[in-house]
Amino acid sequence: MKIKDPNVLITGAAGFIGSQLALKFLQNGNNVMGIDNLNDYYSVELKKTRLSNILEKSKNYSGKWNFKKVSLENYSDLKIIFSKFVPDIVVNLAAQAGVRYSIENPFSYIQSNIVGFTNLLECCRKYEVSNLVYASSSSVYGGNKNLPYNEKQGVNHPVSLYAATKKSNELIAHSYSHLYKIPAIGLRYFTVYGPWGRPDMAPMIFAKSILESKKISIFNYGKMQRDFTYIEDIVEGTFRCCFKPAKPSTKFDHLSPNPAVSFAPHMLFNIGNSKPIELMYFIELLEKSLGARAIKDFQPLQPGDVLSTAADTKSLENWIQFTPKTSIESGVDKFIKWFKFYYKY
Ligand SMILES: NC(=O)c1ccc[n+]([C@@H]2O[C@H](COP(=O)([O-])OP(=O)(O)OC[C@H]3O[C@@H](n4cnc5c(N)ncnc54)[C@H](O)[C@@H]3O)[C@@H](O)[C@H]2O)c1
């Protein structure tokens, strides 16, 4: 197993999390191949600027950076990447993200998240990668109400197609992990925010509207909680998992299977701040950092949305000795500094 001085393949490298993780590996001196199809689900310009930022910063780092525009759905292109670059670690962050858009465009979720992910697993199998880390989501907890969510809970009640594809990823990865002994870790990310964030997510939508004195839609009349997790913490947790491949659990009981563990080298972890924040408090922090008031438009709950998320992260803490460090107050402040600079407000 080659985890020392690895070649790292990151899919979705022009995305929010992928671009920041790429920088972390390059800074660490690793050779990184980033792939992304640069689709127009949100601003392609932002994706390209993230890539330029990586290219610029990588000049000062010892790791070597490469990028190819490739779709996960294109199996032959993917095989070429694997055969030439021969990755030791694969991090799958490419996906059709977003809960609400899965109601509008279900097929893009099946294509990217199911067909694309299976192509990637086939390549991992064929080229015998040492470690696969892939993005799942807190949305797999769906209709569960027992907070904080932990990995022992069953996640069989998704409330959006997006969540269903992420849960499917966990199942498909488990089968590959079992059959071909591919160590694989699925990370259930909890609402990630921060510099270089996504324009389709609430922090960015709210910040823009507040500064432009436009109404912000607040769903479920503001009675929502999210376990907002700062990008640097997400990157650190993901990075550490890349250097600690999953192992089969000796505690697995075939007569009473626990969803949190497996006889295969496959593990699932929540990665979140573990401090759920009231949506209204989050908006207050945005207002404070922006120095402007929000015009609030209270709306009912949207289809596919969940009321609250909160992560129990003890299991991840035990595995990689890491807990998120960024408070919501300092995270929002850093996010707004970047936001004002990037969008020239
Ligand atoms: N940001 C969050 O709060 C959050 C929460 C839970 C889970 N996740 C998951 O984490 C991962 C990364 O999220 P993100 O916020 O960086 O999203 P993102 O949309 O910014 O990044 C995903 C990138 O993947 C690319 N992509 C999409 N489909 C592709 C395909 N078929 N082939 C190649 N490239 C493709 C996109 O162009 C994009 O640049 C995703 O899997 C997402 O579902 C994110």
The ligand as an ORCA input file, in Angstrom:
! r2SCAN-3c Opt
* xyz 0 1
  N     -20.636     21.813      0.170
  C     -21.417     21.139      1.016
  O     -22.001     21.710      1.947
  C     -21.587     19.651      0.871
  C     -22.359     18.965      1.826
  C     -22.525     17.590      1.701
  C     -21.921     16.903      0.668
  N     -21.188     17.584     -0.262
  C     -20.582     16.815     -1.350
  O     -19.211     17.121     -1.427
  C     -18.759     17.087     -2.776
  C     -18.111     18.405     -3.143
  O     -19.059     19.444     -2.925
  P     -18.792     20.948     -3.329
  O     -19.555     21.775     -2.387
  O     -17.347     21.172     -3.526
  O     -19.570     20.987     -4.732
  P     -19.165     21.690     -6.093
  O     -20.376     21.638     -6.963
  O     -18.555     23.029     -5.841
  O     -18.039     20.735     -6.661
  C     -18.298     19.607     -7.458
  C     -17.482     19.737     -8.729
  O     -17.680     18.547     -9.477
  C     -17.825     18.869    -10.853
  N     -18.642     17.813    -11.426
  C     -19.962     17.577    -11.234
  N     -20.353     16.491    -11.910
  C     -19.248     16.028    -12.557
  C     -19.000     14.929    -13.403
  N     -19.982     14.102    -13.735
  N     -17.751     14.749    -13.879
  C     -16.744     15.586    -13.543
  N     -16.925     16.657    -12.746
  C     -18.161     16.866    -12.243
  C     -18.492     20.232    -10.879
  O     -18.175     20.939    -12.055
  C     -17.922     20.901     -9.625
  O     -16.819     21.724     -9.943
  C     -19.987     16.748     -3.606
  O     -20.006     15.366     -3.805
  C     -21.142     17.162     -2.719
  O     -22.311     16.422     -3.007
  C     -20.994     18.934     -0.168
*
